[in-house]
Amino acid sequence: MATLGFLIALEIAARHYGIPGPITSQAREVIFAPKSGFLLYASMALMMVVLTWRQRFMAIGAAIGIDVVFVLVRWVFDIRTTDGHPFGNGALWVILGCAVIAVTRRTGRERILLLKGVGLSLLLVAGRKTGDAWLLITAKTRPTVLDQYLATADHALGNPSWLVGRIVRATGPIGPHVLDFVYVQLAVAAVVIALYQLRNVAAERRFPSHHLVRTFLLIGLLGPGIYMIFPVVGPIFAYGTGAFGTGGGHWALANLWPDVPPPLNTPHAMVYDQITPRNCMPSLHTAWATAIFIHSRKGPRILRFAGTFWLISTLGATLGFGYHYGVDLIAGVVFVLTIEAALRSHQRGWDRSGIQLVAYGVTVFAALLLSYRYLPMEMATHPWVSGPLLILAMISVIQGYMRTTRAWEPKAVAARQPEPQPELV
């Protein structure tokens, strides 16, 4: 009910600013071309963890068949799909169909399990739609941005966005294409990890107490609230056209990214357009990729490799495309570790170690935001002090998370050896 209330409130807020809300956007995809067909099929895959193999094959066949019909109808009537994918409607129809079957044809635990699967898949799609609506609202409600503060603070780290931007540009067309695919399909990668975590749901008839989707959704729910407090558009928009996009045009301070680092001047808030999302602080792509990395650690080798690859590639894309400053990434790592610690503490029952870990993460995150806003010049003029301090602050949260969560792991108990029996004389 809380999630539904939040979606309704966001729908009303979005309509107030003349933009479609998450409920409207998701409802349109029942008929119109979806924004991401891959995401809809990935969401259907999540729902299918509660089905038998026979039911899974039937669901996949039905989704593909429905999509073929949609493609033929659009082709016959010459309906353009330039604003979306030509496929994906079938997956959404199957998800909704399973919801109807759960209500009308299932009872007891079977109904609850199928509804949980449907709810999980729809929440993943709703999370994407909620994020889109939030981004548009940040652009409408925050006329000024704080990019100059982050660009100044980023001198403490050596302006990594400018450095990585030049490296990515030097790789030619291959590097940007690979990084763009990784950046855009982050949710699909998360579904792959989640499917591994939920692989036994159909057999055990229950969901695990903690899995990646919960972390993903909470990141998307809390992150945009920070955007409203600390609105930032990113280097490629604030400092020129850059190498891979249109950039900020006449709204940009100068055409500097990624060739010339920003000058070291006293920062000020700057007016920006009402279209570009203020979605930099913290870097949620970094947070999501870090969550994928964390949850892939207990999987087989190929999943651990994929989690590492997705994290490194996402970091390269966020910096190399000029979407984020280096300080955004540090905040994103602290942000996700704090959320993950809170979810795991809630799952196992709050104790002193969990409360301390979450409180420490919140404190470090707040200290980072305050230092970026009120101490950027001091950070930039003393990079050999402030830079290592930023890295150490992040590492301290990482180390605290690893130490605490390892202590939470169940300890293997050695088998008790039988006592030697006395010899009979």
Buried (B, 14 or more C-beta within 10 A) or exposed (E): EEBEEBBEEBBEBBEEBEBBBBBBBBBBBEEBBBBBBBBBBBBBBBBBBBBEEEBBEEBBEBBBEBBEEBBEEBEEEEEEBEEBBBBBBBBBBBBBBBBEBBEEEBEEEEBBBBBBBBBBBBBBBBBBBBBBBBBBBBBBEBBEBBBBBBBBBBBBBEBBBBBBBBEBBEBEEEBBEBBBEBBEBBBBBBBBBBBBBBEEBBEEEEBEEBBBBBBBBBBBBBBBEBBEEBBBBBBBBBBBBBBBEEBBEEBBBEBBBBEEBBEEEEBEBBEBBEEBBBBBBBBBBBBBBBBBBBBBEEBEEEBBEBBBBBBEBBBBBBBBBBBBBBBBBBBBBBBBBBBBBBBBBBBEEEEEBBEBBBEBBBBBBEEBBEBBBEBBBBBBEBBEEBBEBBEEBBEBBEEBBEEBBEEEEEEEEEEEEEEEEEEEE
